[in-house]
Each structure stands twice: as structure tokens, then as C-alpha cells.
Amino acid sequence: MRTVRAEIAYDGARFFGWQRQDGFDSVQAAVEGALAALLDTLVTVHGAGRTDRGVHALRQVAHFHVNTRLDDNRLRHALNAHLVEGVVINRLETCRDDFHARFDARGKRYVYRVVTTRFRPPLMRDYQHWVNLPLDHAAMRDAAERMVGEHDFAAFGNAGSVRRTTVRRVMGVRLLARREYFSVVVQGNGFLYNMVRNMVGTLLDVGRGTRSASEVSAALASGDRDLVGPTAPARGLYLARVLYAEPTFRGPDCGPSGTPGLF
């Protein structure tokens, strides 16, 4: 028996979130189903976080315990052959026995994608949020800077999860702008339920001029949800990375015939 951790990407539009739910397709159930089909035994998969319905992942991390003679690379290929469409294990490695994907995580990085074209894009509807109003990026960056640091984010968290404290430390909030879209990159040591989507909704309100950057500071100080913008749609949000103190998934990603792509 060994402990294995996996880096998983998935299309949130195809699933009712990460967590297993009776009667609904979930990412956790999909990975557990692939393990059961391959190993003919029940294996519990523990994820680093529970993304909601519609939220995507580029690098979700999970761990599980297996008893198999397959090495890491063969196990990864075999599991991907059994996985349903919309989810893939990009990396997989044997790790220390007491590794826990959730409890060992030191932070997460999320990316929220906003398209700013004049007309609604005909493609990628489930993978980005469309806004066709002028946005003041300078005001949004001012508001974003006020979110950085250790604060009580009670105003930015929706009800729906048990939490001992609403204090979180946000290491950075960056706006990466291009001509017809921009991304909001948020990194923190942890997030409340819908916290990132509420942060993005607030930044969009500030950009439209319907809310001031100073209201962000007031919301953090008071915990008043009325000072925070609406929850941005799930379809624009991606879990980009889970952060750990130890190195994970190091080295080249080589298959039987070498590394894919041009060289």
C-alpha cells in the first residue's frame, strides 16, 4: 500500500462540483470510479479543496492510497484510460505516507477570466464571464490592493460552509489585462465559500463606477455584505494551483516516447 498524489484538471461545466454527491456527477466520484474499475477495489480520493459546480481546475491536487504493482507513470496512463471525458490526471507521484492534499496545503491560487468584447462571444460560454461595459482598471487595481493582507473577510464569504474563523491572508490580487479580456489572479492561504467570486464581483462593480474602492476597506472593517458586489458567475473561475511547503510534481513530464510536443 502506498500514498499517491495526483494533479488533476477538469471541466467544471460537466460536473456538479468536486465533492461526491449521490445522484450527481462529481469529479471526486469520477476519479474514484476510475480507480475502482482499474484496481477492482474501493479507493477514497481526498482533494485539496471542494470546487463548486461550474468552477474549473487546471491543477487540483488529490491523494489516495493504492495497492498496485503499477509504477507511477503506468498508473497515471491507466487511470486516464478509465476516466470520463472532462477530467484528466496530468501528473501523479508516490509521496510520503502521511501526505494530505487538503491539510498540508499552504495556499491556493485562483484565476478568474473576464471577456470585454462589445458583443457576446459565440464560443467558450461556459469558460469565461462576459462584460461589455467600460471598466476603470485603475480604480479596480486600487480596490484590489486593499484586499491584500490579513483581514477578516466575513463580508466576502457566503453562508454554506463550517468555518472556525473568517480571517484569511491574501498574498496578492493582480489584474492581467489584454485588449479584449483580462484575468484576476488571487492567491491566499485559504478562502471562504464564494470568497474569490465575491471579490471579483466587487472589483467589477468598482470598474463600472457603481461602487468605490474605499467600500472595500469599509467592508473588511465592518463585515457588511451590503458593501460587497454580487457573486461573479462560477464559469469564469479556475483553480490554478495548490501551494505546498514541500516540492511537488518536480521533473520533466515524460511518457514512454519522451516529452510530447516540438523539440
Phi and psi in degrees as GROMACS dihedral restraints (atoms count N, CA, C in turn):
[ dihedral_restraints ]
;  ai    aj    ak    al  type     phi  dphi    fc
    3     4     5     6     1  -137.1    20    10
    4     5     6     7     1   157.7    20    10
    6     7     8     9     1   -94.8    20    10
    7     8     9    10     1   131.7    20    10
    9    10    11    12     1  -124.9    20    10
   10    11    12    13     1   137.5    20    10
   12    13    14    15     1  -114.7    20    10
   13    14    15    16     1   148.3    20    10
   15    16    17    18     1  -133.1    20    10
   16    17    18    19     1   145.5    20    10
   18    19    20    21     1  -103.6    20    10
   19    20    21    22     1   119.1    20    10
   21    22    23    24     1  -120.5    20    10
   22    23    24    25     1   135.3    20    10
   24    25    26    27     1  -114.3    20    10
   25    26    27    28     1   143.1    20    10
   27    28    29    30     1  -154.8    20    10
   28    29    30    31     1   157.4    20    10
   30    31    32    33     1   -91.4    20    10
   31    32    33    34     1   104.6    20    10
   33    34    35    36     1   -64.2    20    10
   34    35    36    37     1   -20.9    20    10
   36    37    38    39     1   -68.3    20    10
   37    38    39    40     1   -18.1    20    10
   39    40    41    42     1   -93.0    20    10
   40    41    42    43     1    -9.4    20    10
   42    43    44    45     1  -130.2    20    10
   43    44    45    46     1   158.8    20    10
   45    46    47    48     1   -92.2    20    10
   46    47    48    49     1    50.9    20    10
   48    49    50    51     1    89.9    20    10
   49    50    51    52     1   180.0    20    10
   51    52    53    54     1   -74.1    20    10
   52    53    54    55     1   -46.1    20    10
   54    55    56    57     1   -71.4    20    10
   55    56    57    58     1   139.2    20    10
   57    58    59    60     1   -59.5    20    10
   58    59    60    61     1   131.8    20    10
   60    61    62    63     1  -139.9    20    10
   61    62    63    64     1   130.1    20    10
   63    64    65    66     1   -61.3    20    10
   64    65    66    67     1   128.0    20    10
   66    67    68    69     1    86.7    20    10
   67    68    69    70     1    -0.1    20    10
   69    70    71    72     1  -131.3    20    10
   70    71    72    73     1   147.9    20    10
   72    73    74    75     1   -77.7    20    10
   73    74    75    76     1   127.2    20    10
   75    76    77    78     1  -131.4    20    10
   76    77    78    79     1   160.5    20    10
   78    79    80    81     1   -68.3    20    10
   79    80    81    82     1   -43.6    20    10
   81    82    83    84     1   -56.5    20    10
   82    83    84    85     1   -45.6    20    10
   84    85    86    87     1   -65.5    20    10
   85    86    87    88     1   -34.6    20    10
   87    88    89    90     1   -64.7    20    10
   88    89    90    91     1   -43.7    20    10
   90    91    92    93     1   -69.4    20    10
   91    92    93    94     1   -41.2    20    10
   93    94    95    96     1   -64.7    20    10
   94    95    96    97     1   -35.6    20    10
   96    97    98    99     1   -65.7    20    10
   97    98    99   100     1   -38.8    20    10
   99   100   101   102     1   -65.5    20    10
  100   101   102   103     1   -40.9    20    10
  102   103   104   105     1   -64.2    20    10
  103   104   105   106     1   -40.9    20    10
  105   106   107   108     1   -65.0    20    10
  106   107   108   109     1   -41.3    20    10
  108   109   110   111     1   -66.6    20    10
  109   110   111   112     1   -35.8    20    10
  111   112   113   114     1   -79.2    20    10
  112   113   114   115     1   -44.2    20    10
  114   115   116   117     1  -103.4    20    10
  115   116   117   118     1    -6.9    20    10
  117   118   119   120     1    57.9    20    10
  118   119   120   121     1    40.9    20    10
  120   121   122   123     1  -155.7    20    10
  121   122   123   124     1   158.1    20    10
  123   124   125   126     1   -83.5    20    10
  124   125   126   127     1   128.3    20    10
  126   127   128   129     1  -128.0    20    10
  127   128   129   130     1   130.0    20    10
  129   130   131   132     1   -90.6    20    10
  130   131   132   133     1   130.5    20    10
  132   133   134   135     1  -105.6    20    10
  133   134   135   136     1   128.2    20    10
  135   136   137   138     1  -109.4    20    10
  136   137   138   139     1   120.8    20    10
  138   139   140   141     1   -94.6    20    10
  139   140   141   142     1   160.9    20    10
  141   142   143   144     1   -72.0    20    10
  142   143   144   145     1   -23.8    20    10
  144   145   146   147     1  -163.5    20    10
  145   146   147   148     1   163.2    20    10
  147   148   149   150     1  -106.8    20    10
  148   149   150   151     1    91.6    20    10
  150   151   152   153     1   -70.9    20    10
  151   152   153   154     1   147.1    20    10
  153   154   155   156     1   -82.1    20    10
  154   155   156   157     1   171.7    20    10
  156   157   158   159     1   -56.5    20    10
  157   158   159   160     1   130.0    20    10
  159   160   161   162     1    92.0    20    10
  160   161   162   163     1   -15.0    20    10
  162   163   164   165     1   -85.9    20    10
  163   164   165   166     1   134.9    20    10
  165   166   167   168     1   -97.3    20    10
  166   167   168   169     1   167.7    20    10
  168   169   170   171     1  -138.5    20    10
  169   170   171   172     1   134.6    20    10
  171   172   173   174     1   -96.4    20    10
  172   173   174   175     1   -35.1    20    10
  174   175   176   177     1  -146.1    20    10
  175   176   177   178     1    58.2    20    10
  177   178   179   180     1   -66.4    20    10
  178   179   180   181     1   148.7    20    10
  180   181   182   183     1  -120.6    20    10
  181   182   183   184     1   137.0    20    10
  183   184   185   186     1  -140.2    20    10
  184   185   186   187     1   160.5    20    10
  186   187   188   189     1  -134.9    20    10
  187   188   189   190     1   157.3    20    10
  189   190   191   192     1  -159.7    20    10
  190   191   192   193     1   166.0    20    10
  192   193   194   195     1  -110.8    20    10
  193   194   195   196     1   129.6    20    10
  195   196   197   198     1  -133.5    20    10
  196   197   198   199     1   154.4    20    10
  198   199   200   201     1  -123.6    20    10
  199   200   201   202     1    95.7    20    10
  201   202   203   204     1  -151.5    20    10
  202   203   204   205     1   151.8    20    10
  204   205   206   207     1   -86.0    20    10
  205   206   207   208     1    -6.5    20    10
  207   208   209   210     1   -66.0    20    10
  208   209   210   211     1   132.2    20    10
  210   211   212   213     1   -73.4    20    10
  211   212   213   214     1   174.1    20    10
  213   214   215   216     1   -57.9    20    10
  214   215   216   217     1   -45.2    20    10
  216   217   218   219     1   -68.1    20    10
  217   218   219   220     1   -42.5    20    10
  219   220   221   222     1   -67.9    20    10
  220   221   222   223     1   -35.7    20    10
  222   223   224   225     1   -64.6    20    10
  223   224   225   226     1   -42.2    20    10
  225   226   227   228     1   -61.0    20    10
  226   227   228   229     1   -48.3    20    10
  228   229   230   231     1   -63.4    20    10
  229   230   231   232     1   -39.9    20    10
  231   232   233   234     1   -67.3    20    10
  232   233   234   235     1   -41.3    20    10
  234   235   236   237     1   -65.3    20    10
  235   236   237   238     1   -42.4    20    10
  237   238   239   240     1   -62.3    20    10
  238   239   240   241     1   -31.0    20    10
  240   241   242   243     1   -68.9    20    10
  241   242   243   244     1   -23.2    20    10
  243   244   245   246     1   -99.5    20    10
  244   245   246   247     1    -9.6    20    10
  246   247   248   249     1   -77.8    20    10
  247   248   249   250     1   149.8    20    10
  249   250   251   252     1   -75.2    20    10
  250   251   252   253     1   164.1    20    10
  252   253   254   255     1   -63.7    20    10
  253   254   255   256     1   140.2    20    10
  255   256   257   258     1   103.9    20    10
  256   257   258   259     1    -4.1    20    10
  258   259   260   261     1  -142.6    20    10
  259   260   261   262     1   139.4    20    10
  261   262   263   264     1  -145.8    20    10
  262   263   264   265     1   143.4    20    10
  264   265   266   267     1   -93.3    20    10
  265   266   267   268     1   109.3    20    10
  267   268   269   270     1   -79.1    20    10
  268   269   270   271     1   -41.4    20    10
  270   271   272   273     1  -134.9    20    10
  271   272   273   274     1   153.5    20    10
  273   274   275   276     1  -154.8    20    10
  274   275   276   277     1   136.3    20    10
  276   277   278   279     1  -153.8    20    10
  277   278   279   280     1   145.3    20    10
  279   280   281   282     1   -70.4    20    10
  280   281   282   283     1   138.9    20    10
  282   283   284   285     1  -134.3    20    10
  283   284   285   286     1  -177.7    20    10
  285   286   287   288     1   -61.7    20    10
  286   287   288   289     1   150.7    20    10
  288   289   290   291     1   -60.8    20    10
  289   290   291   292     1   -32.5    20    10
  291   292   293   294     1   -97.3    20    10
  292   293   294   295     1    13.1    20    10
  294   295   296   297     1   -65.3    20    10
  295   296   297   298     1   138.6    20    10
  297   298   299   300     1  -132.3    20    10
  298   299   300   301     1   121.6    20    10
  300   301   302   303     1   -59.1    20    10
  301   302   303   304     1   -36.1    20    10
  303   304   305   306     1   -86.9    20    10
  304   305   306   307     1   -52.5    20    10
  306   307   308   309     1   -73.8    20    10
  307   308   309   310     1   -23.2    20    10
  309   310   311   312     1   -88.0    20    10
  310   311   312   313     1   -10.0    20    10
  312   313   314   315     1   -65.9    20    10
  313   314   315   316     1   136.6    20    10
  315   316   317   318     1  -104.1    20    10
  316   317   318   319     1    -6.0    20    10
  318   319   320   321     1   169.8    20    10
  319   320   321   322     1   174.1    20    10
  321   322   323   324     1  -140.0    20    10
  322   323   324   325     1   154.6    20    10
  324   325   326   327     1  -122.9    20    10
  325   326   327   328     1   126.8    20    10
  327   328   329   330     1  -116.6    20    10
  328   329   330   331     1   150.6    20    10
  330   331   332   333     1  -126.0    20    10
  331   332   333   334     1   131.9    20    10
  333   334   335   336     1  -118.3    20    10
  334   335   336   337     1   125.4    20    10
  336   337   338   339     1  -104.0    20    10
  337   338   339   340     1   127.7    20    10
  339   340   341   342     1  -123.3    20    10
  340   341   342   343     1   126.3    20    10
  342   343   344   345     1   -97.9    20    10
  343   344   345   346     1   137.0    20    10
  345   346   347   348     1  -121.9    20    10
  346   347   348   349     1    31.0    20    10
  348   349   350   351     1   -71.0    20    10
  349   350   351   352     1   158.8    20    10
  351   352   353   354     1   -63.4    20    10
  352   353   354   355     1   -40.3    20    10
  354   355   356   357     1  -113.8    20    10
  355   356   357   358     1   156.0    20    10
  357   358   359   360     1   -60.8    20    10
  358   359   360   361     1   128.4    20    10
  360   361   362   363     1   -63.4    20    10
  361   362   363   364     1   137.6    20    10
  363   364   365   366     1   -76.6    20    10
  364   365   366   367     1   -16.3    20    10
  366   367   368   369     1  -119.6    20    10
  367   368   369   370     1   164.7    20    10
  369   370   371   372     1    63.7    20    10
  370   371   372   373     1    30.8    20    10
  372   373   374   375     1   -58.5    20    10
  373   374   375   376     1   -37.2    20    10
  375   376   377   378     1   -89.1    20    10
  376   377   378   379     1     9.0    20    10
  378   379   380   381     1  -129.8    20    10
  379   380   381   382     1    11.0    20    10
  381   382   383   384     1  -164.1    20    10
  382   383   384   385     1   158.2    20    10
  384   385   386   387     1  -105.1    20    10
  385   386   387   388     1   131.8    20    10
  387   388   389   390     1  -101.6    20    10
  388   389   390   391     1   129.9    20    10
  390   391   392   393     1  -133.8    20    10
  391   392   393   394     1   123.7    20    10
  393   394   395   396     1  -114.1    20    10
  394   395   396   397     1    25.3    20    10
  396   397   398   399     1  -105.8    20    10
  397   398   399   400     1   150.7    20    10
  399   400   401   402     1   -60.8    20    10
  400   401   402   403     1   139.5    20    10
  402   403   404   405     1  -124.5    20    10
  403   404   405   406     1   136.4    20    10
  405   406   407   408     1   -88.4    20    10
  406   407   408   409     1    97.9    20    10
  408   409   410   411     1   -68.1    20    10
  409   410   411   412     1   -30.8    20    10
  411   412   413   414     1   -64.1    20    10
  412   413   414   415     1   -44.2    20    10
  414   415   416   417     1   -65.7    20    10
  415   416   417   418     1   -37.7    20    10
  417   418   419   420     1   -65.5    20    10
  418   419   420   421     1   -39.2    20    10
  420   421   422   423     1   -67.3    20    10
  421   422   423   424     1   -35.6    20    10
  423   424   425   426     1   -61.1    20    10
  424   425   426   427     1   -46.3    20    10
  426   427   428   429     1   -65.1    20    10
  427   428   429   430     1   -38.7    20    10
  429   430   431   432     1   -63.5    20    10
  430   431   432   433     1   -40.3    20    10
  432   433   434   435     1   -62.6    20    10
  433   434   435   436     1   -31.4    20    10
  435   436   437   438     1   -71.5    20    10
  436   437   438   439     1   -18.3    20    10
  438   439   440   441     1   -84.4    20    10
  439   440   441   442     1   -14.1    20    10
  441   442   443   444     1   -78.1    20    10
  442   443   444   445     1   140.2    20    10
  444   445   446   447     1   116.2    20    10
  445   446   447   448     1  -176.0    20    10
  447   448   449   450     1   -92.5    20    10
  448   449   450   451     1   117.4    20    10
  450   451   452   453     1  -139.9    20    10
  451   452   453   454     1   165.4    20    10
  453   454   455   456     1   -85.6    20    10
  454   455   456   457     1   108.9    20    10
  456   457   458   459     1   -95.2    20    10
  457   458   459   460     1    27.8    20    10
  459   460   461   462     1   -54.0    20    10
  460   461   462   463     1   -38.1    20    10
  462   463   464   465     1   -66.6    20    10
  463   464   465   466     1   -23.3    20    10
  465   466   467   468     1   -98.4    20    10
  466   467   468   469     1     2.6    20    10
  468   469   470   471     1  -111.1    20    10
  469   470   471   472     1   133.3    20    10
  471   472   473   474     1   -88.1    20    10
  472   473   474   475     1   156.0    20    10
  474   475   476   477     1   -65.7    20    10
  475   476   477   478     1   150.0    20    10
  477   478   479   480     1   144.7    20    10
  478   479   480   481     1    -4.7    20    10
  480   481   482   483     1  -148.4    20    10
  481   482   483   484     1   148.0    20    10
  483   484   485   486     1   -75.5    20    10
  484   485   486   487     1   133.6    20    10
  486   487   488   489     1  -146.3    20    10
  487   488   489   490     1   137.7    20    10
  489   490   491   492     1   -78.4    20    10
  490   491   492   493     1   -31.8    20    10
  492   493   494   495     1  -148.6    20    10
  493   494   495   496     1   153.2    20    10
  495   496   497   498     1  -102.5    20    10
  496   497   498   499     1     9.7    20    10
  498   499   500   501     1   -82.2    20    10
  499   500   501   502     1   129.0    20    10
  501   502   503   504     1  -137.7    20    10
  502   503   504   505     1   156.4    20    10
  504   505   506   507     1  -111.8    20    10
  505   506   507   508     1   116.8    20    10
  507   508   509   510     1   -99.7    20    10
  508   509   510   511     1   119.8    20    10
  510   511   512   513     1   -82.9    20    10
  511   512   513   514     1   -24.6    20    10
  513   514   515   516     1  -170.0    20    10
  514   515   516   517     1   145.2    20    10
  516   517   518   519     1  -134.4    20    10
  517   518   519   520     1   111.5    20    10
  519   520   521   522     1  -121.8    20    10
  520   521   522   523     1   143.7    20    10
  522   523   524   525     1  -106.6    20    10
  523   524   525   526     1   118.4    20    10
  525   526   527   528     1  -107.2    20    10
  526   527   528   529     1   103.4    20    10
  528   529   530   531     1  -101.4    20    10
  529   530   531   532     1   139.7    20    10
  531   532   533   534     1  -126.0    20    10
  532   533   534   535     1  -178.7    20    10
  534   535   536   537     1   -62.6    20    10
  535   536   537   538     1   -44.5    20    10
  537   538   539   540     1  -119.2    20    10
  538   539   540   541     1    12.1    20    10
  540   541   542   543     1  -163.1    20    10
  541   542   543   544     1   164.9    20    10
  543   544   545   546     1  -148.6    20    10
  544   545   546   547     1   160.4    20    10
  546   547   548   549     1  -122.0    20    10
  547   548   549   550     1   141.1    20    10
  549   550   551   552     1  -103.7    20    10
  550   551   552   553     1   119.2    20    10
  552   553   554   555     1  -107.5    20    10
  553   554   555   556     1   121.7    20    10
  555   556   557   558     1  -123.5    20    10
  556   557   558   559     1   128.7    20    10
  558   559   560   561     1  -127.9    20    10
  559   560   561   562     1   133.0    20    10
  561   562   563   564     1  -154.4    20    10
  562   563   564   565     1   171.9    20    10
  564   565   566   567     1   -81.3    20    10
  565   566   567   568     1    -7.8    20    10
  567   568   569   570     1   172.6    20    10
  568   569   570   571     1   161.0    20    10
  570   571   572   573     1  -138.6    20    10
  571   572   573   574     1   144.3    20    10
  573   574   575   576     1   -76.7    20    10
  574   575   576   577     1   167.9    20    10
  576   577   578   579     1   -59.9    20    10
  577   578   579   580     1   121.8    20    10
  579   580   581   582     1    66.2    20    10
  580   581   582   583     1    14.9    20    10
  582   583   584   585     1   -61.5    20    10
  583   584   585   586     1   -46.7    20    10
  585   586   587   588     1   -65.0    20    10
  586   587   588   589     1   -42.7    20    10
  588   589   590   591     1   -65.7    20    10
  589   590   591   592     1   -33.5    20    10
  591   592   593   594     1   -71.7    20    10
  592   593   594   595     1   -34.8    20    10
  594   595   596   597     1   -63.6    20    10
  595   596   597   598     1   -44.1    20    10
  597   598   599   600     1   -65.9    20    10
  598   599   600   601     1   -43.3    20    10
  600   601   602   603     1   -59.0    20    10
  601   602   603   604     1   -37.0    20    10
  603   604   605   606     1   -69.0    20    10
  604   605   606   607     1   -43.4    20    10
  606   607   608   609     1   -61.3    20    10
  607   608   609   610     1   -38.5    20    10
  609   610   611   612     1   -66.2    20    10
  610   611   612   613     1   -39.2    20    10
  612   613   614   615     1   -61.5    20    10
  613   614   615   616     1   -42.7    20    10
  615   616   617   618     1   -62.9    20    10
  616   617   618   619     1   -42.4    20    10
  618   619   620   621     1   -63.0    20    10
  619   620   621   622     1   -34.6    20    10
  621   622   623   624     1   -76.8    20    10
  622   623   624   625     1   -17.7    20    10
  624   625   626   627     1    90.0    20    10
  625   626   627   628     1     8.1    20    10
  627   628   629   630     1   -88.9    20    10
  628   629   630   631     1    -4.3    20    10
  630   631   632   633     1  -149.5    20    10
  631   632   633   634     1   146.4    20    10
  633   634   635   636     1   -96.8    20    10
  634   635   636   637     1   155.8    20    10
  636   637   638   639     1   -61.8    20    10
  637   638   639   640     1   -31.4    20    10
  639   640   641   642     1   -65.0    20    10
  640   641   642   643     1   -23.3    20    10
  642   643   644   645     1   -68.3    20    10
  643   644   645   646     1   -24.7    20    10
  645   646   647   648     1   -63.4    20    10
  646   647   648   649     1   -47.2    20    10
  648   649   650   651     1   -62.6    20    10
  649   650   651   652     1   -40.4    20    10
  651   652   653   654     1   -65.7    20    10
  652   653   654   655     1   -38.8    20    10
  654   655   656   657     1   -66.1    20    10
  655   656   657   658     1   -40.5    20    10
  657   658   659   660     1   -65.9    20    10
  658   659   660   661     1   -36.2    20    10
  660   661   662   663     1   -75.9    20    10
  661   662   663   664     1   -34.9    20    10
  663   664   665   666     1  -102.4    20    10
  664   665   666   667     1   -23.8    20    10
  666   667   668   669     1    75.9    20    10
  667   668   669   670     1    15.4    20    10
  669   670   671   672     1   -81.2    20    10
  670   671   672   673     1   112.5    20    10
  672   673   674   675     1   -64.0    20    10
  673   674   675   676     1   -25.6    20    10
  675   676   677   678     1   -68.0    20    10
  676   677   678   679     1   -15.8    20    10
  678   679   680   681     1   -90.0    20    10
  679   680   681   682     1     0.4    20    10
  681   682   683   684     1  -109.2    20    10
  682   683   684   685     1   146.8    20    10
  684   685   686   687     1   -71.9    20    10
  685   686   687   688     1   177.5    20    10
  687   688   689   690     1   -69.1    20    10
  688   689   690   691     1   161.9    20    10
  690   691   692   693     1   -74.0    20    10
  691   692   693   694     1   120.6    20    10
  693   694   695   696     1   -66.7    20    10
  694   695   696   697     1   150.1    20    10
  696   697   698   699     1   -59.2    20    10
  697   698   699   700     1   148.4    20    10
  699   700   701   702     1   -65.6    20    10
  700   701   702   703     1   -28.4    20    10
  702   703   704   705     1   -62.6    20    10
  703   704   705   706     1   -21.1    20    10
  705   706   707   708     1   -89.6    20    10
  706   707   708   709     1    -3.2    20    10
  708   709   710   711     1   -99.8    20    10
  709   710   711   712     1   136.4    20    10
  711   712   713   714     1  -130.5    20    10
  712   713   714   715     1   131.1    20    10
  714   715   716   717     1   -78.1    20    10
  715   716   717   718     1   110.3    20    10
  717   718   719   720     1   -91.1    20    10
  718   719   720   721     1   -32.3    20    10
  720   721   722   723     1  -165.6    20    10
  721   722   723   724     1   146.0    20    10
  723   724   725   726     1  -110.2    20    10
  724   725   726   727     1   132.3    20    10
  726   727   728   729     1  -101.6    20    10
  727   728   729   730     1   135.9    20    10
  729   730   731   732     1  -131.4    20    10
  730   731   732   733     1   156.4    20    10
  732   733   734   735     1   -70.2    20    10
  733   734   735   736     1   -32.5    20    10
  735   736   737   738     1   -93.4    20    10
  736   737   738   739     1   153.7    20    10
  738   739   740   741     1   -64.6    20    10
  739   740   741   742     1   139.5    20    10
  741   742   743   744     1  -133.8    20    10
  742   743   744   745     1   145.4    20    10
  744   745   746   747     1    51.2    20    10
  745   746   747   748     1    51.3    20    10
  747   748   749   750     1   -86.9    20    10
  748   749   750   751     1   158.9    20    10
  750   751   752   753     1    89.9    20    10
  751   752   753   754     1   168.8    20    10
  753   754   755   756     1   -67.9    20    10
  754   755   756   757     1   149.9    20    10
  756   757   758   759     1   -95.7    20    10
  757   758   759   760     1    84.1    20    10
  759   760   761   762     1  -102.1    20    10
  760   761   762   763     1   140.7    20    10
  762   763   764   765     1  -104.9    20    10
  763   764   765   766     1  -168.6    20    10
  765   766   767   768     1   -59.2    20    10
  766   767   768   769     1   -27.2    20    10
  768   769   770   771     1  -111.9    20    10
  769   770   771   772     1    20.8    20    10
  771   772   773   774     1    98.7    20    10
  772   773   774   775     1  -164.7    20    10
  774   775   776   777     1   -86.9    20    10
  775   776   777   778     1   128.2    20    10
  777   778   779   780     1   -63.4    20    10
  778   779   780   781     1   157.0    20    10
  780   781   782   783     1   104.9    20    10
  781   782   783   784     1  -177.5    20    10
  783   784   785   786     1   -78.5    20    10
  784   785   786   787     1   146.1    20    10
